[in-house]
Amino acid sequence: MDPGSGMIRLMVRSEKLEGMLVEVGAGKEIPMEYSHPGEELRLVLEGEIEVEVEGERHLLREGDFMWFDSSMKHRIRNPGAKKAVYFSVNTPPAMRWR
């Protein structure tokens, strides 16, 4: 998945969950809407992100977090003027790593 001029780094993974550190460039977005079984939590560490879930947009700033049912279609963008960094936890694991 292209994190919009940023990076995705796997921090922890087990059979039940995975945790990732994600960086999204200023004004960029992860260019796809996706869904997967389970639940997801996002914690913003730096900057701000807009999380869109089933068409409803939520602006999260540094220190904010959001939990949602990840079987609902969702997408991420960084509406800010600086990079955004957030920690994401999926349960069960959803990403395909090389």
N, C-alpha and C positions, 0 to 999 in steps of 0.2 A: 504494500500500500504506500503510495506517495504522500508523505506528510506535509506537502506544500512548502517546499524549500526548507525543510527541517530534517528531523530524524526521529526514529522510533527505536528505543533500546530496551530489550527484554531485561528486566531486573530479577524476576523470580517466576518460576513456573512449577506447578505440580499437576497431579491428575485432576485437581479440583479448581485451581485458579491460576491466573497469570497476572503479573504486575509489570507495567511498562512505563518508562519515562518518555514522554512525547514532546517534541519541540515543533512548533508551527511558525513559519516566517511571518513577519508583519504584513497584514493585509491578504494573507494567503488562506487557502482552505484545503482540506483533504478532499480531492475532487471526485467524491462518490458518495452516494447514499447507500447505506448497508444495514443489514440486520443479521443476527445470529442468535441461537438459543442462549438463554441464561439472563444474567444481570450484569450491570456495569456501574462502576463508580468512578467519577472524575474529580480530582482535587487540583485546583489551579495553584501552582507554585510561583509563577511569574507572569505578568501581563494579564491578558483577558482572552477568553474564548467564548464563542457563541455555539451552544449545543442546540441543534434542531432535532426534535423527536416528534415524528408523525406530523410535521409541519408547524409545530409549536416551538418558538425560539426562546432560549434562556441565555442571558448574558451572565457569565461567571467571571469574577475578578479574583485577583490574588487572595488566597485564603478561603474562597468559596468552594463548595463541593456539590455534586449532584449524583443521585442514584436513579437508575431507570431500568426498566425491563428491556433488555437489548434485542428482544425479538421484534420490537417496534423499529421501524426504519428511522435511522439517525445519521447525522452528519455533523462535521466540526468545521468551524472557520475561525480565523483570528481577525477581528475587525479593527484591531489596534494598530498603532504606529510603531510598535516594537515587538520582538518575538514573544511568543507565549510558550510557557513550559507547564505541562501538567502531568500528574501521575494518574494512570488508568488501571483499574483492576477489573478483569473479566472472570466471571465464574459461570460455567466452566471455561477453560481456555478456548479462545476463538481464532487466534492468529495462526497462520502457517509460517513457520520460521525455517530458513534454509539450514 
